[in-house]
Amino acid sequence: MARLGAFCFPGTGHINPMTALARRLEQRGHSVVIFGIADTEARIKAAGIEFHRIGTQDYPPGTLQRLDQRLGELNGLATFRFTVERVKNTARMILRNGPEAVRKANLDAMLIDEADMGGNVAEYLGLPFVSIAFFPPLVKDDRIPPFCFGWSGGQDWFSRLRNRMGMRLLSKVAAPIYTVVNRQRRAWGLQPLNHATEALSPLAQITQLPQALEFATSDKPPNLHYTGPFVDNQQRPHLDFPWHRFDGRPLVYASLGTLQNGSEAVFKAIAEACAGLNVQLVLSLGGGLDPVRLGTLAGNPIVVRYAPQLQLLKRAAAVITHAGLNTVLESLAEGVPLVAIPMGNDQPGVAARVAAQGAGIVIPRRQMNVQRLRSAVRSVLDDPKYRAAACNLQTAMQQVDGLERAADIIEDTLKIRRQKNSVRNSPSNCL
Protein backbone atom coordinates (compact mmCIF):
# COMPACT_ATOMS: atom_id res chain seq x y z
CA MET A 1 0.00 0.00 0.00
CA ALA A 2 1.16 3.50 -0.80
CA ARG A 3 0.00 7.02 -0.07
CA LEU A 4 -0.20 9.02 -3.28
CA GLY A 5 -0.84 12.72 -3.88
CA ALA A 6 -2.17 14.28 -7.08
CA PHE A 7 -2.17 17.72 -8.65
CA CYS A 8 -4.83 18.27 -11.30
CA PHE A 9 -5.93 21.18 -13.52
CA PRO A 10 -9.30 22.42 -12.12
CA GLY A 11 -11.53 21.52 -15.07
CA THR A 12 -14.16 18.81 -15.42
CA GLY A 13 -12.22 17.20 -18.28
CA HIS A 14 -9.30 16.71 -15.88
CA ILE A 15 -11.03 16.16 -12.54
CA ASN A 16 -13.33 13.38 -13.78
CA PRO A 17 -10.55 11.15 -15.14
CA MET A 18 -8.19 11.94 -12.27
CA THR A 19 -10.77 10.99 -9.65
CA ALA A 20 -11.60 7.86 -11.65
CA LEU A 21 -7.91 6.90 -11.57
CA ALA A 22 -7.70 7.71 -7.87
CA ARG A 23 -10.72 5.50 -7.16
CA ARG A 24 -9.16 2.60 -9.05
CA LEU A 25 -5.92 2.94 -7.10
CA GLU A 26 -7.84 3.03 -3.83
CA GLN A 27 -9.66 -0.15 -4.86
CA ARG A 28 -6.20 -1.72 -4.95
CA GLY A 29 -5.49 -0.72 -1.38
CA HIS A 30 -3.66 2.59 -1.85
CA SER A 31 -4.76 5.97 -0.52
CA VAL A 32 -4.91 9.09 -2.69
CA VAL A 33 -5.23 12.77 -1.80
CA ILE A 34 -5.89 15.41 -4.44
CA PHE A 35 -4.64 18.96 -3.89
CA GLY A 36 -6.88 21.65 -5.36
CA ILE A 37 -8.64 24.97 -5.08
CA ALA A 38 -11.87 25.59 -3.19
CA ASP A 39 -14.16 25.31 -6.23
CA THR A 40 -13.07 21.71 -6.87
CA GLU A 41 -13.45 20.44 -3.31
CA ALA A 42 -17.10 19.32 -3.48
CA ARG A 43 -16.63 17.46 -6.76
CA ILE A 44 -13.55 15.57 -5.56
CA LYS A 45 -15.06 14.68 -2.19
CA ALA A 46 -18.25 13.52 -3.94
CA ALA A 47 -16.08 10.97 -5.76
CA GLY A 48 -14.95 9.68 -2.37
CA ILE A 49 -11.40 11.02 -2.65
CA GLU A 50 -9.52 12.84 0.11
CA PHE A 51 -9.04 16.52 -0.67
CA HIS A 52 -6.48 19.06 0.55
CA ARG A 53 -7.27 22.69 -0.25
CA ILE A 54 -4.52 25.02 -1.44
CA GLY A 55 -4.59 28.52 -2.90
CA THR A 56 -7.30 29.82 -0.56
CA GLN A 57 -6.27 33.44 -1.02
CA ASP A 58 -5.57 33.20 -4.74
CA TYR A 59 -8.69 31.23 -5.68
CA PRO A 60 -11.58 31.97 -3.28
CA PRO A 61 -14.91 30.23 -3.95
CA GLY A 62 -16.50 31.39 -7.20
CA THR A 63 -13.22 32.15 -8.98
CA LEU A 64 -13.40 29.10 -11.22
CA GLN A 65 -16.86 29.96 -12.54
CA ARG A 66 -15.68 33.43 -13.51
CA LEU A 67 -12.59 32.09 -15.29
CA ASP A 68 -14.56 29.38 -17.09
CA GLN A 69 -17.15 31.89 -18.24
CA ARG A 70 -14.43 34.00 -19.84
CA LEU A 71 -12.85 30.94 -21.44
CA GLY A 72 -16.19 30.02 -22.97
CA GLU A 73 -16.22 33.30 -24.88
CA LEU A 74 -12.92 32.59 -26.67
CA ASN A 75 -11.70 30.34 -29.45
CA GLY A 76 -8.53 29.54 -31.36
CA LEU A 77 -5.21 31.00 -30.25
CA ALA A 78 -6.98 33.40 -27.89
CA THR A 79 -8.20 30.35 -25.96
CA PHE A 80 -4.66 29.03 -25.66
CA ARG A 81 -3.27 32.39 -24.53
CA PHE A 82 -5.96 32.67 -21.86
CA THR A 83 -5.23 29.13 -20.71
CA VAL A 84 -1.51 29.92 -20.53
CA GLU A 85 -2.29 32.84 -18.23
CA ARG A 86 -4.39 30.56 -16.02
CA VAL A 87 -1.68 27.91 -15.87
CA LYS A 88 0.92 30.56 -15.05
CA ASN A 89 -1.11 31.93 -12.13
CA THR A 90 -1.91 28.44 -10.88
CA ALA A 91 1.76 27.48 -11.15
CA ARG A 92 2.75 30.44 -9.01
CA MET A 93 0.27 29.36 -6.35
CA ILE A 94 1.33 25.70 -6.45
CA LEU A 95 5.03 26.52 -6.23
CA ARG A 96 4.34 28.74 -3.21
CA ASN A 97 1.83 26.58 -1.31
CA GLY A 98 2.51 23.11 -2.69
CA PRO A 99 5.65 22.07 -0.77
CA GLU A 100 4.13 22.59 2.67
CA ALA A 101 0.87 20.87 1.71
CA VAL A 102 2.72 17.87 0.28
CA ARG A 103 4.99 17.57 3.32
CA LYS A 104 1.96 17.52 5.64
CA ALA A 105 0.29 14.82 3.56
CA ASN A 106 3.16 12.38 4.19
CA LEU A 107 3.26 10.99 0.64
CA ASP A 108 5.20 8.15 -0.96
CA ALA A 109 4.82 9.40 -4.54
CA MET A 110 2.78 11.72 -6.73
CA LEU A 111 0.57 11.80 -9.83
CA ILE A 112 0.87 15.01 -11.83
CA ASP A 113 -1.51 16.22 -14.53
CA GLU A 114 0.56 17.36 -17.54
CA ALA A 115 -1.44 20.61 -17.51
CA ASP A 116 -0.21 21.27 -13.97
CA MET A 117 3.19 22.33 -12.63
CA GLY A 118 3.13 20.13 -9.53
CA GLY A 119 5.96 17.98 -10.85
CA ASN A 120 8.34 20.75 -9.83
CA VAL A 121 7.18 20.37 -6.23
CA ALA A 122 7.72 16.63 -6.37
CA GLU A 123 11.21 17.11 -7.79
CA TYR A 124 12.09 19.69 -5.14
CA LEU A 125 10.93 17.38 -2.34
CA GLY A 126 12.63 14.34 -3.84
CA LEU A 127 9.38 12.43 -4.40
CA PRO A 128 8.97 10.13 -7.41
CA PHE A 129 6.08 11.11 -9.67
CA VAL A 130 4.21 9.90 -12.73
CA SER A 131 2.91 12.29 -15.39
CA ILE A 132 -0.72 11.86 -16.48
CA ALA A 133 -2.00 13.32 -19.76
CA PHE A 134 -5.71 14.08 -20.11
CA PHE A 135 -5.08 15.42 -23.62
CA PRO A 136 -2.79 14.18 -26.41
CA PRO A 137 0.53 13.66 -24.63
CA LEU A 138 3.33 16.19 -24.73
CA VAL A 139 5.95 14.65 -27.01
CA LYS A 140 9.05 16.32 -28.43
CA ASP A 141 8.77 14.61 -31.81
CA ASP A 142 8.42 16.54 -35.07
CA ARG A 143 6.50 13.63 -36.64
CA ILE A 144 3.53 14.44 -34.38
CA PRO A 145 1.82 17.86 -34.58
CA PRO A 146 1.74 19.88 -31.36
CA PHE A 147 -1.39 18.93 -29.40
CA CYS A 148 -3.28 22.20 -30.01
CA PHE A 149 -3.00 22.27 -33.82
CA GLY A 150 -5.49 20.52 -36.07
CA TRP A 151 -2.88 19.27 -38.50
CA SER A 152 -2.85 15.78 -39.91
CA GLY A 153 0.07 13.54 -39.04
CA GLY A 154 2.82 12.98 -41.57
CA GLN A 155 6.52 12.15 -41.78
CA ASP A 156 7.31 14.06 -44.97
CA TRP A 157 9.70 17.00 -44.79
CA PHE A 158 6.98 19.66 -44.99
CA SER A 159 4.91 18.16 -42.16
CA ARG A 160 7.94 17.84 -39.92
CA LEU A 161 9.05 21.42 -40.65
CA ARG A 162 5.53 22.68 -39.93
CA ASN A 163 5.48 20.76 -36.65
CA ARG A 164 8.82 22.22 -35.58
CA MET A 165 7.56 25.72 -36.33
CA GLY A 166 4.41 24.98 -34.35
CA MET A 167 6.47 23.85 -31.38
CA ARG A 168 8.47 27.07 -31.49
CA LEU A 169 5.27 29.12 -31.56
CA LEU A 170 3.86 27.25 -28.59
CA SER A 171 7.09 27.67 -26.65
CA LYS A 172 6.93 31.41 -27.27
CA VAL A 173 3.28 31.67 -26.20
CA ALA A 174 3.89 29.51 -23.10
CA ALA A 175 7.08 31.38 -22.10
CA PRO A 176 5.35 33.31 -19.24
CA ILE A 177 4.63 29.99 -17.49
CA TYR A 178 8.25 28.91 -17.56
CA THR A 179 9.48 32.33 -16.49
CA VAL A 180 7.56 31.81 -13.24
CA VAL A 181 8.53 28.15 -12.92
CA ASN A 182 12.23 28.65 -13.63
CA ARG A 183 12.48 31.53 -11.19
CA GLN A 184 11.34 29.21 -8.42
CA ARG A 185 13.43 26.28 -9.67
CA ARG A 186 16.55 28.42 -9.46
CA ALA A 187 15.61 29.46 -5.93
CA TRP A 188 15.27 25.76 -5.08
CA GLY A 189 18.64 24.93 -6.67
CA LEU A 190 17.07 23.02 -9.58
CA GLN A 191 18.06 23.28 -13.22
CA PRO A 192 15.74 25.51 -15.30
CA LEU A 193 13.40 23.92 -17.84
CA ASN A 194 13.96 24.61 -21.53
CA HIS A 195 11.02 22.66 -23.00
CA ALA A 196 7.62 21.55 -21.72
CA THR A 197 8.61 17.89 -21.97
CA GLU A 198 11.41 18.47 -19.44
CA ALA A 199 8.73 19.01 -16.78
CA LEU A 200 7.42 15.47 -17.29
CA SER A 201 8.30 12.47 -15.17
CA PRO A 202 11.44 10.63 -16.23
CA LEU A 203 9.82 7.46 -14.83
CA ALA A 204 6.54 7.23 -16.73
CA GLN A 205 4.16 9.33 -18.80
CA ILE A 206 0.64 7.91 -19.01
CA THR A 207 -2.02 9.15 -21.42
CA GLN A 208 -5.64 8.09 -21.59
CA LEU A 209 -5.41 8.56 -25.36
CA PRO A 210 -5.62 5.05 -26.86
CA GLN A 211 -2.79 3.94 -29.12
CA ALA A 212 -5.39 3.27 -31.84
CA LEU A 213 -6.30 6.98 -31.92
CA GLU A 214 -2.73 8.29 -32.12
CA PHE A 215 -0.93 9.28 -35.30
CA ALA A 216 1.17 6.45 -36.64
CA THR A 217 4.90 6.68 -35.89
CA SER A 218 7.59 4.04 -36.03
CA ASP A 219 8.50 4.45 -32.35
CA LYS A 220 7.71 6.44 -29.23
CA PRO A 221 9.52 7.42 -26.02
CA PRO A 222 10.08 4.27 -23.95
CA ASN A 223 8.42 5.75 -20.86
CA LEU A 224 5.26 6.91 -22.74
CA HIS A 225 2.27 4.64 -22.23
CA TYR A 226 -0.99 4.83 -24.19
CA THR A 227 -3.93 3.35 -22.29
CA GLY A 228 -7.62 4.19 -22.75
CA PRO A 229 -10.50 6.19 -21.27
CA PHE A 230 -10.45 6.81 -17.52
CA VAL A 231 -14.17 6.39 -16.91
CA ASP A 232 -15.86 5.40 -13.65
CA ASN A 233 -19.63 5.16 -14.11
CA GLN A 234 -20.24 5.16 -10.37
CA GLN A 235 -18.68 8.58 -9.83
CA ARG A 236 -21.04 10.35 -12.23
CA PRO A 237 -23.87 12.15 -10.36
CA HIS A 238 -27.47 11.22 -11.07
CA LEU A 239 -29.11 13.73 -13.41
CA ASP A 240 -32.79 14.11 -14.11
CA PHE A 241 -33.55 13.90 -17.82
CA PRO A 242 -36.81 13.93 -19.83
CA TRP A 243 -36.45 10.42 -21.24
CA HIS A 244 -40.17 10.41 -22.06
CA ARG A 245 -39.60 12.94 -24.83
CA PHE A 246 -37.73 10.47 -27.05
CA ASP A 247 -39.83 9.78 -30.13
CA GLY A 248 -37.91 7.00 -31.91
CA ARG A 249 -36.00 9.10 -34.43
CA PRO A 250 -32.20 8.68 -34.60
CA LEU A 251 -30.63 10.53 -31.68
CA VAL A 252 -27.97 13.19 -32.25
CA TYR A 253 -26.28 14.25 -29.03
CA ALA A 254 -24.49 17.62 -28.98
CA SER A 255 -22.19 18.91 -26.26
CA LEU A 256 -19.46 21.55 -26.22
CA GLY A 257 -18.15 20.43 -22.83
CA THR A 258 -18.17 22.35 -19.59
CA LEU A 259 -15.50 24.97 -20.30
CA GLN A 260 -15.73 26.33 -23.83
CA ASN A 261 -19.49 26.14 -24.07
CA GLY A 262 -20.59 29.77 -23.95
CA SER A 263 -21.30 30.34 -27.63
CA GLU A 264 -25.02 30.79 -28.14
CA ALA A 265 -24.45 31.11 -31.89
CA VAL A 266 -22.93 27.61 -32.11
CA PHE A 267 -25.79 25.99 -30.20
CA LYS A 268 -28.36 27.78 -32.36
CA ALA A 269 -26.52 26.69 -35.52
CA ILE A 270 -26.48 23.08 -34.32
CA ALA A 271 -30.23 23.20 -33.70
CA GLU A 272 -30.95 24.71 -37.10
CA ALA A 273 -28.70 22.23 -38.89
CA CYS A 274 -30.35 19.23 -37.26
CA ALA A 275 -33.84 20.61 -37.80
CA GLY A 276 -33.39 19.92 -41.49
CA LEU A 277 -32.77 16.21 -40.83
CA ASN A 278 -34.94 13.36 -39.61
CA VAL A 279 -33.24 13.22 -36.19
CA GLN A 280 -33.97 14.11 -32.58
CA LEU A 281 -31.40 16.46 -31.07
CA VAL A 282 -30.29 16.64 -27.45
CA LEU A 283 -28.31 19.77 -26.56
CA SER A 284 -26.25 19.69 -23.37
CA LEU A 285 -25.16 23.20 -22.41
CA GLY A 286 -22.56 22.10 -19.87
CA GLY A 287 -23.71 24.64 -17.30
CA GLY A 288 -22.39 27.56 -19.31
CA LEU A 289 -25.79 28.84 -20.41
CA ASP A 290 -29.31 28.99 -19.07
CA PRO A 291 -31.56 27.17 -21.58
CA VAL A 292 -33.97 30.10 -21.33
CA ARG A 293 -31.38 32.37 -22.95
CA LEU A 294 -31.43 30.31 -26.14
CA GLY A 295 -35.15 30.89 -26.58
CA THR A 296 -37.13 28.76 -28.99
CA LEU A 297 -34.77 26.69 -31.12
CA ALA A 298 -35.38 25.24 -34.56
CA GLY A 299 -36.61 21.65 -34.48
CA ASN A 300 -37.64 21.80 -30.80
CA PRO A 301 -34.58 19.92 -29.45
CA ILE A 302 -34.26 18.64 -25.90
CA VAL A 303 -32.12 21.25 -24.14
CA VAL A 304 -30.60 20.70 -20.69
CA ARG A 305 -27.90 22.31 -18.59
CA TYR A 306 -26.23 18.96 -17.96
CA ALA A 307 -26.95 15.60 -19.56
CA PRO A 308 -26.37 11.99 -18.46
CA GLN A 309 -23.79 11.67 -21.19
CA LEU A 310 -22.78 8.04 -20.74
CA GLN A 311 -26.38 6.85 -20.95
CA LEU A 312 -27.20 9.05 -23.94
CA LEU A 313 -24.17 7.85 -25.89
CA LYS A 314 -25.50 4.30 -25.74
CA ARG A 315 -28.53 5.52 -27.72
CA ALA A 316 -26.82 8.05 -30.00
CA ALA A 317 -26.49 7.69 -33.76
CA ALA A 318 -24.03 10.61 -33.95
CA VAL A 319 -22.35 13.11 -31.66
CA ILE A 320 -21.60 16.78 -32.29
CA THR A 321 -18.74 17.79 -30.03
CA HIS A 322 -16.07 20.37 -29.31
CA ALA A 323 -13.61 17.44 -29.48
CA GLY A 324 -12.70 17.43 -25.83
CA LEU A 325 -10.84 14.18 -25.28
CA ASN A 326 -13.24 12.76 -22.68
CA THR A 327 -16.34 13.22 -24.85
CA VAL A 328 -14.51 11.84 -27.89
CA LEU A 329 -13.32 8.75 -26.03
CA GLU A 330 -16.69 8.13 -24.41
CA SER A 331 -18.38 8.40 -27.83
CA LEU A 332 -15.92 6.07 -29.54
CA ALA A 333 -16.26 3.61 -26.66
CA GLU A 334 -19.85 3.22 -27.87
CA GLY A 335 -18.88 3.12 -31.55
CA VAL A 336 -20.57 6.46 -32.28
CA PRO A 337 -19.21 8.63 -35.15
CA LEU A 338 -18.54 12.31 -34.56
CA VAL A 339 -18.84 15.79 -36.01
CA ALA A 340 -16.15 17.87 -34.32
CA ILE A 341 -16.16 21.66 -33.94
CA PRO A 342 -12.91 22.29 -32.03
CA MET A 343 -12.78 25.59 -30.15
CA GLY A 344 -9.20 25.70 -28.89
CA ASN A 345 -6.53 24.26 -26.58
CA ASP A 346 -6.12 20.51 -27.27
CA GLN A 347 -9.40 20.13 -29.16
CA PRO A 348 -8.00 20.72 -32.69
CA GLY A 349 -5.39 18.02 -32.05
CA VAL A 350 -8.00 15.55 -30.78
CA ALA A 351 -10.27 16.31 -33.74
CA ALA A 352 -7.40 15.78 -36.19
CA ARG A 353 -6.85 12.31 -34.75
CA VAL A 354 -10.54 11.45 -35.13
CA ALA A 355 -10.46 12.57 -38.75
CA ALA A 356 -7.23 10.65 -39.42
CA GLN A 357 -8.93 7.44 -38.27
CA GLY A 358 -12.01 8.16 -40.38
CA ALA A 359 -14.37 8.20 -37.39
CA GLY A 360 -15.75 11.67 -37.98
CA ILE A 361 -15.74 14.99 -39.79
CA VAL A 362 -14.02 18.14 -38.51
CA ILE A 363 -15.41 21.64 -39.08
CA PRO A 364 -13.10 24.42 -37.88
CA ARG A 365 -14.97 26.97 -35.77
CA ARG A 366 -14.35 29.82 -38.20
CA GLN A 367 -15.66 27.77 -41.12
CA MET A 368 -18.79 26.50 -39.40
CA ASN A 369 -22.20 27.42 -40.78
CA VAL A 370 -25.59 25.73 -40.80
CA GLN A 371 -25.28 24.26 -44.26
CA ARG A 372 -21.82 22.77 -43.67
CA LEU A 373 -22.84 21.41 -40.28
CA ARG A 374 -26.03 19.83 -41.66
CA SER A 375 -24.04 18.20 -44.47
CA ALA A 376 -21.51 16.78 -41.99
CA VAL A 377 -24.18 15.35 -39.69
CA ARG A 378 -25.97 13.80 -42.66
CA SER A 379 -22.72 12.24 -43.85
CA VAL A 380 -21.80 10.59 -40.54
CA LEU A 381 -25.36 9.27 -40.26
CA ASP A 382 -25.76 7.99 -43.83
CA ASP A 383 -22.26 6.95 -44.87
CA PRO A 384 -21.45 3.65 -43.12
CA LYS A 385 -17.70 4.23 -43.31
CA TYR A 386 -17.83 6.62 -40.32
CA ARG A 387 -19.71 4.20 -38.10
CA ALA A 388 -17.39 1.38 -39.23
CA ALA A 389 -14.30 3.42 -38.31
CA ALA A 390 -15.82 4.34 -34.93
CA CYS A 391 -16.59 0.67 -34.31
CA ASN A 392 -13.03 -0.30 -35.22
CA LEU A 393 -11.76 2.14 -32.61
CA GLN A 394 -14.30 0.81 -30.12
CA THR A 395 -13.01 -2.71 -30.66
CA ALA A 396 -9.39 -1.60 -30.23
CA MET A 397 -10.24 0.35 -27.08
CA GLN A 398 -12.03 -2.62 -25.55
CA GLN A 399 -8.79 -4.60 -25.68
CA VAL A 400 -7.35 -2.32 -22.98
CA ASP A 401 -9.05 -1.30 -19.76
CA GLY A 402 -7.61 2.20 -19.45
CA LEU A 403 -7.90 2.48 -15.69
CA GLU A 404 -6.52 -1.00 -15.05
CA ARG A 405 -3.61 -0.44 -17.41
CA ALA A 406 -2.79 2.96 -15.90
CA ALA A 407 -2.94 1.55 -12.38
CA ASP A 408 -0.65 -1.32 -13.40
CA ILE A 409 1.90 1.11 -14.84
CA ILE A 410 1.79 3.33 -11.76
CA GLU A 411 2.33 0.39 -9.43
CA ASP A 412 5.08 -1.15 -11.54
CA THR A 413 6.85 2.18 -12.01
CA LEU A 414 6.67 3.18 -8.35
CA LYS A 415 7.20 -0.40 -7.13
CA ILE A 416 4.24 -0.32 -4.79
CA ARG A 417 2.31 -3.36 -3.63
CA ARG A 418 -1.14 -3.82 -5.12
CA GLN A 419 -4.41 -5.48 -4.30
CA LYS A 420 -5.91 -5.88 -7.76
CA ASN A 421 -9.64 -6.24 -8.47
CA SER A 422 -10.70 -7.47 -11.91
CA VAL A 423 -13.00 -5.24 -13.96
CA ARG A 424 -14.91 -6.52 -16.97
CA ASN A 425 -15.06 -4.62 -20.23
CA SER A 426 -18.48 -3.64 -21.57
CA PRO A 427 -19.76 -5.61 -24.56
CA SER A 428 -19.56 -4.02 -28.00
CA ASN A 429 -22.63 -2.30 -29.42
CA CYS A 430 -21.25 -2.54 -32.96
CA LEU A 431 -22.48 -5.26 -35.28
N, C-alpha and C positions, 0 to 999 in steps of 0.2 A: 504494500500500500504506500501511496505517496501523496503528499499535499502539493497541489499545483495551483498556481495563480495565473490569471489571464487578463490581458489588456485588450480591449475591443473598441473599435470605432462606434460611436453612439448612434447607429442607424439600424432600422429594422432588418435590412438585408445583411447586417453583420451580427446583430444580437441574436436573431433566431438561430442561425447555424452554429454560433459559438455556444449558446446554451444547450443546443442539441448535442454537441460534442461533449460538453461538460457533463450532461446527464449520462451519456454513454460511459464516460470514464468513471463516474460515480457508481454505475451499475457493476463495474468491475472491482469496486472496493476502494477506489481512490477518493480523495476529497478535493473539491475545486472551489476557489473563491475568485469572483470577477470584480475587478476594480473599475469604477465608473462614476459618472456624474449623477447628480440627484435625479434628473429626468429619466434615467434608465433603471433606477432602483426597483420600482414596482414590477416592471416587466421581467427583470432577472429573478427577483424573489418569487414571482408567480410561477416560474419554471422550476422552482425548488432548489435554486443555486444560491449559495452564500454570496453576499454582496458586501463590498467595502467601498464606502463613498470617498471620493477625492474631488478636489477642485470646487469646494463649497463656495468659496468667494468668487471664483472666476465664472462658475456656471450655476447660479442659483436656479431654483425651480422655475420653469417656464422659458428658459433660455433656448432650449433645443427646439421648441415649437417656433420661436421667432426665426431661428437660423434656417430651419427646414422650409418655412414659408418663403423666405427670400430665395433659397435654392430652387424652389419650385417655379420661380418666375424666370429662371435662366435656362439657356441651352448652349451647346457647343463649347467653345473655348472659354467663354465666360463662366460656365459651370465649373470647369476645371480650375480656373483661377480662384473662384470663390471657395472651392473645396480646399485648395492649397492654403488659403488664408485660415480656414478652419483647422486644418491639420497643424499648421504652424502654431496657432494659439493653444491648441490642445497639447502639442508637444511641449510647449513652454511650461504648462501646468503640470504635465506628467513628470518632466525632468525635475521640477521643483518639489512636488509632493510625493512622487512615486517611491523614491528610496525608503523613506520612513514608513510608508504604508506597507511596502513589501517586507521590510524587516519585521514589523509587528506581526505579519501574517505567518511567519515561520515556515517558509516554503522550501520545497526540495527542488522545484524546477518551475518553468513558466511556459505559457502558450501566448504568442504575440501575433495579433492581427497585423497583416502586412500594411494596412492603412494606418497603423498606430506606431508610435515611436518608443514603446515600452521596452523594446529589445535593448536600448541603450542603458536602461535601468538594470536589466538583468546582467548585462556585461559589466557594468560598474560594480555590482554586488557579487560578481563571480558565480551567478546562477546559470546553469544550462537552460537553454530555451529552444523551442521549436516554433518556426514561423508558419502561420496559417493564412492562406490566401482565399478570400471570399469573392475574388474577381480573378480574371486570367492572371496567372502568376507573373511576378516580376522576374524577367529573364534577360540577361545581357547577351542577346543573340540576335544578330542582324538578319537572320532568316525568319524571325517572328516579328510582326509589327508591334510597336508599343501598344499596351493594353487599351488606350483610349482613342485609337485611330481605327476607323472602319475599313482598313485596307485588307485586301485578300492576301493570303500567304503566298510566298514564292521565293525561289532560291536563285533566280536570275539576277544579273548584276544591277539592273534598275531597281528591282524590289529591295535588294539589300542596301543600296545607296539611299533609297527613300526611307527605309527603316532607320538607318544611322542618323539621317537628318532629323527624323522624328524624335529619336532619343535625345539629340542635342537640344531640340526645342523644349522637350519636357524638362530636361535638366535645368534649362534657363528659367522656365516658369516656376519650377519647384525650388529654385535656389533659396528663397526666403526661409523655407523649412530648415534647410541644412545649415543656413547661417546661425539659426537659433540652436540647432542640435550640436553643431561643431563647437560653438562657444562653450557649451556646457561640457562637452567631451574633453576639451582642452583643460577646463578647470578640474576635471576628474582625472587627468593624466592619461586619457585615452587618445588614440590616433584619430584624426578627423576622417569623416567619410567623404569619398569623392564621387560615389555613385549610389543610387538607391539600393542596388543589390547588395552593397557592402553592409547594409543595416540588417540583412537577413541572417538567420541562424546558419552557422557553418555545419550544424549537425543534421538538420532536416528541414525541408520546405514542403509543406503539404497544401495542396489545392483541392477544393471540392469540384473543380472542373474535371470532367471525365477525360481520359486519354482519347476516347473516340470523338470528342468534340474539339480537340486541339488541332492546330495546323500540323501537317505532316513534316517532320524533320528526321534526319537520319540518326540523331542522338539527342540527349538532353543532359543537364547537369546530374551527376550521380546521386545527389542528395535531394532532388526534386521528385516528388511523388504525386501522381495524379490519382484521385480516388473517385468520388461520386457525390451526389447530393447529401448534405447534412440535414436530414429531415426527421423530426420526431413528432409524429401525429399527436401524441398525448400532450405536448406542450402548447398546442394551438388552442386559444380560448374559444369557447362556444359562442357562435354568432347567430342571432336570429336572422332568418332569410325567408322571403315569400316563395317557398317552393311551389305553392299552389298555383302560381302564375304561369308555370311552364305549360306550353300548349302543344308540344310535340314537334315543333319545327327544329331543325338543326341549331344547336346552341353555339353562339360565338361569345366568348368571354373576353372582356377588355379591361386591362389594368395598366396604369402607368406607375405602379409602385406606391410607396409611402413618402418618398422624398421629392422627386421631380414630377409632381402630379398636379401642379397648380394651373395648368393651361386650360381654361374653359374652351378656347377655340379648338383644341385638339379633341376634347371629349365631344363637342358638338359636331365636328367633322366625322368622327367615328360613327356617331348615331346616324347622321345623314347618309353616310356611305352604306351602312348596313340596312337602312330603310329601303334601299333599292334592291335588296336581295330577299330570298325566301328563308330568312333566319330569324331567330330570337336572340336579341342582344342583352347581355348583362354587363353593366358598367360599374366597376368598383372604383370609387374616387380616392381610396387610400387615406381618407381623413383630411385631405388637403382642401376640400371644397364641401360646402353644404349643398346637398342635392337641390334645394330650393333655388339656389343661385343660377342653376342651369336652365330653369324654367321648363317649358314643355319641349321635349326633344322629338325629332323626327322618328317615326316608327314605334313610339311608346316603349322604349327599352326599360328593363328593370334596372333602377339606379339605386345604389347603396353606398354608404360611407365606407364600410368594410364588408368584404365578402368571404365566405368559407371557401377559400381558394382550392384547397386540396379536394374537397368534395365536388366542386363545380368542374374541375379539370377532368374528373372521371366521366363527365357527361358531355364535355365540350367537343365540337367538331373542328374548331379553330380557335386560336388565341391571338388577340391583338395586344402587344406588349411594348414597353419601353426598352426591353431587352436587358433588364436587370437579371443577373445570373440566377438568382433563386427562382424567379418566375419561369425563366427559360428551362432550367433543369427540372422543375416540377411539372412543366408541360410536357417535356420530352419523356419524362418518366411514365407518362400516360400515353405516349405515342401520338401526341397532338401537334400538328403543324402550326407554324407561327407566321404572323405578319409583324415585323419589328419596326418601331419608330424610335430609334435611339435618340436620347436627349443630350447626353454628355457623360463625362467621367468614363467608366469602363464599358458603358453600354454599346458604343459603336464597335468596340473590339469583340464583345460577346455576339452582337448581331452578325458581324462578319464571319464568325465561326459557324453560326447557324446556316448562313447562306452558302458557305463553302461545303457544308455537308448536305446541302439540298433540302433541308428541313423547313425552309421558310423563305419569305421574301422580305427584303429590307427596303424601307422608304426613308431616306434622310429627312430630318425634321423640316429643313428649308424647302424640300421638294414635295412635301406632302400636300395633297389637296383631295377633295372628296372623290373625284373621278379616279385618281390613281389608287387611292385607298380601296375603293369599291372593287376595282379591277384585281388588286392583290388578294383581297379576301375571297373573291370569286375563284381565283386561280388555285389557292390552297385548298379550297373546298372541292373543286371539280376535277383538278388534275391529280390523279392518284400518286404521282411521283413524290409529292410533298409528304403525304401520309406515309408512303413506303419508307422514305428517308427518316422520318420521325420514328417510325417503328423499328428501323434498323438501329437507331441510336438507343431507343428504349431497350432493345434486346442486349446491346453492348453494356448499357448501364446496369442491367439486372445481373450481370456477371460479377459485379463488385458492389458489396454493401459499403457505401461510402463511409459511414460512421464506424463500422467494424474495422475497415481497412485503416482509417486514420488513427483509431485507438491502438491498433496493433503497432503501427509505425511509431507512435508516441512512446508506447511501452518499450519497444525494442530499442529505440534510439536512446531513451533515458535510462534503460536497464532497470525498470521498476516492475515489481511483481504484479501479476494480474489475476483477477477472478473473472473469467470470461463467461458471458451468457450468450447463447446462440440466438440469432434473430433471423427469421425467415424473410426472404424476398417476396414481394407481392407478385401475383401471377400477371402475365402479360395480357393487355386488352387488345393487342393487335392480332389480326387473323392472317 
